[in-house]
Amino acid sequence: MKKIILILIVCTISAPAQWLQIGPAGTSGHEIRSLATNGTNLFAGDAGFGVLRSTNNGNNWTQTSLTSSLVTSLAFIGTNLFAGTANGEVFITTNYGLNWVLTSPLGSLYNQWVLALASNGSMLIAGTGTLADTNYIGRIFISTNNGTNWVQTSFNDLIHHRDVWSLAVSGSNIFAGADSGVYKSTNNCQSWVKTSLGNYRTWAISVINSTTLCAGTSNGIYYTSNNGTNWSNVLNISNCYSLFAVGTTVFAGTPSGVSVSTNSGLNWTTSLVGREVHSFAANGTNVFAGQTSVGVYLTVNNGQNWVQTNYFKETVLSMGQIGQNVLSGSSAELYYTTNYGNSWVRTNAGGSVNSLAVSGSLIFAGKSNAGVLVSSNNGINWTQTSLTNSYVSCLAANSSAVFAGAREVNIWRSTNNGLNWSSVFPYGYGARSLAVSGTYVFAATDHGIYVSTNNGSSWTQTYSNNSFSQIAANGPFVFAGSNGVYRSTNYGFNWTQYLSNQGVTSLAISGTNIFAGSSNGRLFISTNNGLDWIEKNVGVNIYIYSILISNGYIFAGSWYNSTWRGQLSEILNVNETSKGIPGEYSLYQNYPNPFNPATKIKFDIPPSKGARGMISRICIYDVLGKEVAVLVNRQLQSGTYEVTWDASNFPSGVYFYKLVVSRAEPLTTGAYSETKKMILIK
């Protein structure tokens, strides 16, 4: 891991550091079961987070006050939005999600889901089911007063009783898709008849014009041009979960993405390849698709191209870096970024990634149900190691071995890059977190802290009075997270507690700077190897699950809020070193030089030229002139500054460091530029 230390000197920063939510986009494995639009307002019914809202076509999403419910359906009547849940509830908001009110109960039915909502003028229609209870009969309810009262209709799906999955309105005709096919009412739901499409579970119905409909079933897509009198199969696939028509263009959500028809559903082509799609909505030419695990996609050209919106609801369990790639392991996917989070790419690792560890040119991923994967191309592609079918909660690696821990099971060691694994922890349980320092291996467990001095061959319990979830090491300094931070200065054999009664959920080390994240968004920092701690106001209330320090940034992986990024220079303390004020720009020779692995770079910014709007940058270049690190990139007041570059992940050789001071708008070569040479010897 590339570790950057930034120690800025002169002024004091008291305002919260500026954190940016950068993704990756995703839903932590949940389904987007419903989408709805009203003007520029786009709403997503999430199977884990309630209802979210976007007012700018998905560029940003905010949580409405309906948060924890499993929302299965959405529908508008005018500007009133209704949300159906898996608890048999229907909520209403009259102010676009600012407040929600529970409507009257849908009868006294046990364990029902409101699987479908639709409107016909002022009438709200609700279709229910249970998904599991075979003794339950799917029912349809109506309300003509915004849910104040509900009336059960005469609908009974008696052949394959259970669930009403879909509802659609076409003039005076109302259609219902159930477990045994499509039903039709011509008198506002007072009576129902079964159409000729039967015996297939009907997930979705879409109205194309006054006589033409498509139905998505467990046997593919069916088409009718006479309001359901006759149906024909037009796309034979295993399931069609959702349908949406915009004129004669019809979108179909399938188990593997989106298919599109441009002729009212008669012919189909694949449009978006990925996870299953359960919902659609449109705003003008903008069509949105809710895709399981990865969030909401947008097309503006009828499905020719799709872009992923910024639906940032991933739980980021682990973060790592190899080369220039930063990796984010979530509860549903593994992603990497080559531009520090400005964009993300989903890898082929798939599923929950609890931990990441680098060993030379290889990076390892610990999975919830598939043991350990390995990548030899900076995390882009992954293959399975011989450790399979195990829940791997933590990883650590040194130059000679990789260690994998399962919380309730064991700790394994591989000395041949995952080709073979052997059990090395004989206590009947495993580790929640692992760390290494040379041949020392440290294990944080539910039963205390264990230390191995011989690369995992034998272990000693050095602390037994607590359960620990995190551990990190740098030389003889070891830090463990529990109800506070526990610090050892002698390779884990003696411990002192700091930050008492703070629930520490993540730890990271960058030189002498130690970072501790908590479950309530509190970030604690020590700049002297854990001896003293201060709290930094990060400005957002997130569960900090993982921390990574890289290239002048601090990355915080959160619980259900994806990844946040902040400038390390804004996070670390800024202290005045002397009363002297620099008279000119200066870039000093780094020290030590040659160095291994870290060196310090000092520079001066004079008062008359440290003007507002001037950006100071310290960049590192290799011998070919390629920029390999950015240590400083911000406005600085006048003063003397010092930044430390930790080159642990870089090869020996000649490097250059450059100070450039220029105007931010527009960015120019500006007031000052100077370059110096340094040598890394390992």
N, C-alpha and C positions, 0 to 999 in steps of 0.2 A: 504494500500500500504506500502510495506517495504521501508523505506527511509534510505539511507546510506550517511553519510557525511564523506568526506576524506579530512583532512587538513594536508598536508605534509610540512615539515619544512626543510630547508637547501638550496636547489639548486633552480635555475630558469630554467624553460622550455620555450623556445621561438619557437621551431618548431611546426608545426601543429600537433594536436593530431591525433593518428592513428585510423581511423574509418574503420570498416569492414561492408560491405553490407551483411546482413545475411538472407534476405528473409522476409516473405514467398514468394515463387514463385507464380506468377500469372500474369494476364493481365488486372486487373481492370475491368473485365467483358467483355473485347473485344474478338473477334475471331482471331485465327491464321488462316487466310484464305489461306495461301500458304506457302510452304516450298520448298527449292531447295538446292542442294549440288553440289559442284565442288571440287574434291579432299577433303581436310580436311576442306574446308569452308562450313559452314551451314548457310543458310539465312532464316529468318522468315519474311513473309509479315504480318504485324499486322494491324488490323482494326482501331487502334488508334495511333500507334507510328511509322508508316512507315516501314522501313526495319531494322532489327537487324541482327548481324553477330556473329557467334561463330566459333572459330578455334580449339576447344578442346572438340567436341562432346557435347556441351551444358553446360559444367561446368562453363563457363563464357560467357556472352553476352555483346556486345558493340553496341551502336546505330550508324548506318551509317549516312551519311549526308542527306539521305532522311528521314525526321523526321515526319512531320505532316500529310502526305497524308494517306488516307484510302487505303492501298494496298490490292488488290483483287487477284492478280496473279503474278507468277514469272516463268521465263524460261531462260535457258542458250543456247547460241550458242557459242561453244568454251568456252572462258573465259569471254565473254561478258554476263552480266546479265541484263535482262529486267524486269521491274516492271510495271504492269498495275494498274491503280487506279480507284476510284469511280468517278473521274472527267473526265473520258474519255481520260486520258493521259497515254502515255507509256514512261518511263524513261529508260536510258541505263547507265550502269557503266562499264568501262573497267579496273578498278583497285579495284575490290572487295568492292565497296561501299564507297571508299574514296571521290569520286566525282560522281555526277549524272548529266546527260544531258537530257533534254526533247526532245523526237523525234518529227517529224512532226505530226500535228494533224490528227486524223482519220476522215477526212471529217468535215462537219459542223453540226454534229448531236447534238441535245439538250440533256443535262443531261444524258449522256451515262456512263455506267460502263464497264471497260475492265475486264470481268468476267473470261476469260480464255486466256492463252498464251501457245503456243507449237511451237516446231521447227522441221523442216524437212530439214536436211542439213543446207544450208545457208538461208533458207526461214523461216521467222518468221510469225506465224499465230496468229491473235487476234480475239476473240469472244466477242461480246458486248451485252449489255442489259441495262435496267433501273430499274428493280425490281418493278416498280410502274406504269409507264406510259403505259397504255394499247394501246395507239396509236402508240407506237414505235415498229418497226419491228427489231428483232434480226438480226445482220449482222456479217459477217466474212470478215476480211481484211488480206492482205498479204503484206509483205515487203521483198525484196531480197537484201536490202542494209542497214541493221541494223536500219531501221526506218527512214531513210532519206526521203523515199517516201513510201506511202501506196496506195494499190489498193483495192477497194471494189470488192469482188467476187460476183458471181451470187446467192449466198445463200439468200433465203428468207423463213423465217418460217411463212408461211401464214395461217396456221390452228389456232394455238394459238400464234399469233405474240408476241413478246417480247424478251425473253432472251436466249442467247447462253451460257450455263453454263460450258461446258467442251469440250476439244479437245484432240485427241489422234492420234498418227501416228503409222502405222504398215506397213512397207515396202512402197509400192506405194499406200496404202489405208490411207485415212485421215477420221477420224470419228468426228462428232460434236454432242454433247448432248444438246438438246434444250427443250423448254417447251412442245413440242409435240412429243418427242421421239428422236431417233438416226438417223442421216443422214450420208451419205457416199460419198466421192469423190475419184475417181481413177485417176484423172488427175491434181494433184496439186491444188485443190480447184477451178478449172475452172468451173466445173459443179457439182451438188449435186443431189443425189436421197435419198428418204426416205427408211430406212430399215423397216423390218416387226415389229420392236419394236416402237409402236406409242402410243399416247394418255397419256403418263406418262412423267412428268418432269424428265429429265435425268441430275442429278447433276454431275455425274462422269462417266468416261470411263477408263478402264485399259486394256492394251494389255498384254496378257500372252505369246503367241507365234504367229507365222505367220498367224494362222487361228482362234485362240481362244481369246475371249475378255469377260470381265464382264462389265456390266453397272449398276450404282447405280441410282435408280429412286425413285420417290415418292410412288412407290408400291413395294419397296424392290430391291433385286439384281437379274439381269437377266444374262444368260449365252448363249454364242454362240460359236460353234466350226467350223463355216463356214463363218467367216467374216461378220456376220450380216444377212445372208439369213434367218436363223431361230433363235429364242430366246426362252429360257425357264426360268421360275422363279425358282431360287434355294434358295432364302431366303426371306420369306414374312414378311417384317417389314415396319413400316410407312415411313421411309426415309433412304436412304444411300447417305451421302453427299460427300464421297470421297472414292477412291479406289487406291491401289498401289500394284504392283506385284513384287516379288523378286523370280525369277524362277517359281516354281509351287506353292509358298506360296503367298497368296493374303490377303491383309489387307483391311478392310472396316470400314470407319468412320460412325458411327450411331448416333442417338440422345442421346444414353446413353453410348458411349465409342467406343470400337474397337471390331470387330469380325474378326476371322482369318480362312482361308481355307488353307489346306496343299495339296489339290489335284486340283489345278487350278480353284477353285471356285465352285466346285460341292457340297461340304459339309462345314458347318460353325460351329464354336464354339465361345463362348464369351471369349474375351481375357483381355480387359481393361474396367472396369466399372467406369463410371463417367459422365462428361459432353460431349456434342456433339463434334465430331472430323471432321474438315473440310479439313485437309491437311496431307500429308505424304511426306517423303523423305528418302533416304538411302545413307549410306556411308559404303561400304563393308557389314559387318554383322550388322552394326548399322542401325536400322530403327527408324525414328522419327515420332511422331504423334503430330499434333497441336490441342490442346483441348481448347475449349472456357473457359475463365475465369482463368484457372489454368496453362496455358502455354504449354510447349513442353515436351513430355515424350519420353523416349528412351528404346528400347529393343535390346538386343544382342543375343537373343535365339528364334527368330521368334515368339515373342509375349507370350512366357511362363511366363515371368516376365517383368515388366515395372518399370522404375525409373523416377522420375520427375527431369528435369534439372533445373538449377538455372536461370530461366527466371524471373528476379526480376523486374517486372513492376507493382506491386500493388500500389494502393494509400491507405496508412495506416491512416485512419481517427481517430482512437482511440487506446490507449494502456492501459492495466491494469494488475494487479497482484493479485492473491489469492493463498495462500500457496506458493509452489515452482513454480507454473505455471504462465508464462507470456503470456498474451493474446494480439492478434493483430487483431483489427477490420478494415477490408478494405472496399473498395467500392463495393466488390463483395462477400467476404467470411469472416468468423471468424475463426481464427487459434489459437492454443496454442502451447507452447513449454515448455518442462520440463528441458531443458538444455541450457537455456538462448539464444536461437536462433540458435543453431547448427543444429537443425532439427525442423520441424513444422508438426502439425497434423491439418487437416481441420475438423471443427466441423459440427454438423447438423443444425447450426443456419441459414446458407444460406443467401445470399443477403447482402446489404450494412449495416454495423454496425457503427453508428456515434459516439457512446459513451458507456463507461463501468463504472460501479460503484460497490463497494463492501460494503456489510452490513453484518457483522458477518461472517457466513459460506456461505453466498449466494453472487453471483455476478449477476448483471443485465446488459442487453445489450439493447441499444436504436437503433431501426431499422428505415430504411427509409420509409417502407410501412407496417410495422407490429407491431407498438407500442413498447412494452417492453417484452423481454424474460428474463427468470431467470434460473440459474443453481445452483444446490446444490452439485455438485461434481467437484468443481474447474474449471468449464468452459468446461468440456468434453462433457456433454449433456445439451440440452436446452429445456425448455417448455415455452409456451405462457402464459403471465399473462392476466388479464382481460382488460388491455389497449391494444386495437388492432386498426388496420386501421388508425394509426396516424403516421405522420413523426416525430419521436422523435430525436431531434438534440443534446440533452444533458441530463445527469443524475448526480445526487449527492445523497449521503446517509449518515445518521448518525445512532446512535444506536436506534432511535425510528421511523424513517421514511425514505422513498425513494422518491425522487423528479425527475420528468421527464418534460423536456421542449421541446416545439415545437416552432420554431422561429417565425412563423407568427400566432400562434394560442393561446397557453395557457401554463400554468404550472400546473401539476397535482401532487398530494401527495398521497402516500399509507402508511398506518400505520400498515399493516398486510402482508408485504412482497409481495405486488403485487396482493393480492386476490381482493382488491377493490381499486379504485382510485377516488379522488375527485378533482374538479377544485379549485385552490386557488389563481389564479392571475386574477383580475377582470378588466384588462386594454384593452382587445381586441387584444392583441398580446402576444407573448411568449418570450422565452429566447434562446440565442445562446450558452450560457454556464452557468453552475450552480456550486456553491461551498458551503460547509458547514463548520462551526466551532462551535461545541456545538449545541445550539439551534438557532444560527444565520444561515440564509440562504441568499446567495448572487446570484443575477441574472444579467448577462451581456446581454443586449438587443440592438436592433437597435435604441432604444430611450433613452439610458443611462443605469445607474446602479441602481438596486433596492436592498433594504436590508429588511429582516424580522428578528425580534428579538425573535419571538415566534413560530419557527418551521413552518413558512409559513402561519400562520393564517392571518396575515396582513403585508402590505408592505409599505415602504417609499422610494421614489425616492431620491437618495443622489447625483446623478450627471446626468445632462440632456443634456450636450452640445456635445455629441458624440455618435457614434455607437461602440459597444464593441463586440468582438468575443470570448474573453477568460476571465476567472476569476478563481483565486485560492486563498486559504486561509489557514492560520496557526495561530491559536490563534487570537489575535487582528490584525495581519498583513494580509491585503488583497491586492491582485495584480490583475489588469485588463489590458487586452491587446487591443490596438487599434492602433492609430498612435503614438506608444510608449508604455511604461509601466506606469500605474497609480498606485500609492501606497497609502494605508491607514494604519494608525497605531492604529485606534480606531474603528475597526469592520465596516469599510466602510462608516463612516459618514463624513469624510473629506478626500480629495484626493490631491496628488501632482504628477505632471507628470515628468517622467524621460525618457531618450532615445527618445527625440522628433523626429518626422518624420520617425520613424522606424516602418514598418508594422509588428506588432507582431501577429503571427499566432498560437503560442503555449506557454504554461506556465507550469512549474513544480516547486515544493517546496521540499527540503530535508533539514530539520532543518533550519538553517539560510542561506542556499544556495538557491538562486532563479535562475531559468533558463528560458530564453525567446528565442524562436526560431522565425525566420522570413521567409518570402517567397523567399528570395534570398540566402538562405544557411547561413545566419549570425546567430551566437549563442552568446547571451549575458549572462553574469553570474554576480551575486552579492553574496558575501560571508558574507554580514552583513545586511540581511533582506531588501535588496532593496535600501539601502542608497547610495551605490556606485556601478557602473557597469563597466565591461570591456568586450570587444569583444574577443572571442576565434576563432581562425582560424581552422575550422573543416576540411579544405582541400578538400571539395566536395561542389558543387553548387547544393543544393537540397532545395525544398520547405519543410520546417520543419512543418509538420501538427500536430504532437503530440510528447510528451516527457514523458518518464518514467525513474525514478531512481530506480535501484534495484541491490542489491548484489554486489556493487562495480562497476556497469556498468551504463552508460547512454544510453538509447535507443531513437532514433529519427525516428519517423514514417514520411515518406515523400510522396510527391505528385508524383505518377507514378514511384517511385524508391524504393518501399518496405521499409524495416527497416534497419537502420544503428546502429551499436553498437560501443561504445568507452569505454575505461577505465576511470572511474570517477577520479581516481588519476591523470590521465594525463590532464583531463579537468580543474580541480580546480587549483587555484593558489598554488604555492610552494614558501614559504618565509623562510629566515633564521631567527632563533629566538635569537641566541647568538653566540658569537665567540668560545664558548667551543666546543670541539670535543670529542665525547664519546671514552672511552678507551676500553670498552668491550661491548658485546651484553648484553642488558637488556630488560626485559619485566616488566613493572610496573603494580601495582594493578590499576584496573579501578577505575574511580571516576565519579560521585558518585557511591557508592555500599553499600547497595542495591540501585536500580535505577528504574525509571519509567518516560518515556519510553526509554530515551536515556542515554548512558554512553560513556565516553571517554577512550581510551586505548592508552598509550604512550609506545614507545619502542625506543631503541638505536641501531644504526648500526655503528660499529667502522670503521675508515678509512682503516686500514690495511686489514680488512676482508670484506669490502664492494666492493670486487673485481668484475671485469667484468665477466659476466657469472653466478653470484650468484643471485638466486631468493628469495625474501622475501615474505612470505605468513602470513597473519593474518586470521585465520579461527575461526568460532564459532560452537560449538557443543552442542547438548542438553544432558540431563542426561543419555541417552542411548548410547551416543557416535556417534550419527548421525550428520554429517556436515549439518548445516542449513544456513550458510552464509559464503561468502568469502569477506573480506573487502579489503585485499591487495593481489596482486599476480603479482609482477613485480620486475625488477631490481631497486635497490635504491642505490644512493650514500651515503657515510657516513654522519651521522647526527642523529638528534632526530626527531621522527615522532609522529604524533597523528592522530588517526582515531576515528570517532564517529559511534557507532552502534545504530541505531534507531530501537527499538524492538516493535514498535506499533502494528505490525501484529503477534506477538508471545505471547503465554500464559505465565503466571507467572511460575516461577520455577528456578531451578539451571541450569546455563549454564557454559560452559568452553570456554576460548579463548586461542589460541595457536599460538605462533610465531615459524615458521620454516624457516631457511635459508639454502638453498641447491643449488647445481649446476643445471643449467637448462638442460644441455645435458651431461650425462643422469641425470634425476631427482633422487636425492638420499636424504637420511636423513641428510647428509652433516654436515655443520659446527656448527649448533646451533638449539636447540629445547627447548621450555619452555611452560608450560601450567599453567594457573591460573583460579580460580573459581570466578564467579560473580552470583548475585541473582537479578532476575527481580520480583518486587512486584507490582501488579496492584490493 
